[in-house]
Amino acid sequence: QVQLVESGGGLVQPGGSLRLSCAASGIIFSIYTMGWYRQVPGKQRELVANIGPGGRDYYTDPAKGRFTISRDNAKNTVDLQMNNLKPEDTAVYYCSAEAPFSYWGQGIQVTVSS
């Protein structure tokens, strides 16, 4: 059974930082491209960043310069370090195992508010 379990979300003030972590089980983690997505009510889920098996990372424009994705293939984890958070970063964040097969975590709330 595949499980992706996110942790580390919560409430943070604008300008603050959070680190999301995703623990994967039931997959051969080292061969998967892993991603972080986010979704706000009424909008489509959007890619934030992903990282390939070899560590090559990709960021969408909202994440560039503020977020860092990393993975630990020994621990089967993928993290998203988020700095200088803005109110518009408020969303439910989802961990995803993207390829070769697609799996999703249950999502975790991140709220950026003063």
N, C-alpha and C positions, 0 to 999 in steps of 0.2 A: 504494500500500500504506500503510495506516494504522499508525503506530507511536506508542506512548506509552512513554517511557523514563524511569523513576524513578531518582533519585540522592539521596544525602545521608543514607541510613540508617546504622545502626550501633549500638554499645553506648554508653550514657550512664548516669551515676549519677542516682539520684532527685534531683529538684530541678534537673536540668540542662536544656539546650536542644538541639534539633536543628532543622535546616531541610531539609525535603524539597523536591525540585524535580522537575518533570515536563516533559519536552520533547516536544512533539507535532509530528508531520509527517503529511502525507497527508490532512489535513482542513482545511476553512476554519475555522481556530481561532476567529476572532472571533465566529462565530455560535453557538458551542457553549457550553452550560452544562458546566462542568468540576467534577469532584468528587474528593475523597479519601475512601477507604473503608479499613477495616481488618478483619482477620480473625485469630482465634486458633483453634488446633486444636479441633475439636469444636463450634464455634459458627458461626452464620451471619455472612456478611460484613455489616458495618454501616457506614452513612454516618457520616463524621466532620464534613465540611463541604463545601459547594459554593458556586460563584460563577457568576452568570449572565453573559451577554455584556456587559451594561452595568456589571458590577461589583457587583451586589447579592449579598451573601453570606448564607449560612445556616449555623448551627452546631447540632449536636446537643448535648445536655446535657453529655456528658463533655468536650467541646471548649470550651465557653463560658468565656470569661475567661482561657483559657490558650493557645489556638491561634488563629492568624490565617491565613486563606487570601487569596492575592493572585494576580493574573494580569498578564501582560504580552503584550498582543495583537501587539505589534511583534516579539516574540521567540518567540511561540508557546509560552510557558511558564506553568505554574501552580505556585505554591509553597505550602507549608504550614509556617509557623513554629510550632514547638511549644515552649512554655516550661513551667517547673515540672513536668517530666515525672514520672510516677508509675509504679511497677511494673505497674500495671494497664493502662498504655498500651502495654505490650509486645504486639506483633502484627506481622503482615505488612501493610504499607500499600500500597494500590493507587490508582493514578491512573485516573480514568475520564472519558471524554468521554460525557456523559449524554444530550444531546439536540441535534439531532434524531435522531441514531443513537447506538447504544451501542458503545463500545470500551473495552478495558481494557489497562492496562499489565501487566507481568509480576510486579509486586510487589517490595517491598523490606523487609527485616527491620529492625525497630526493637526494641531490647532495653533495658529500663530496669532496671538492677540495680546493687547495690553490690558 
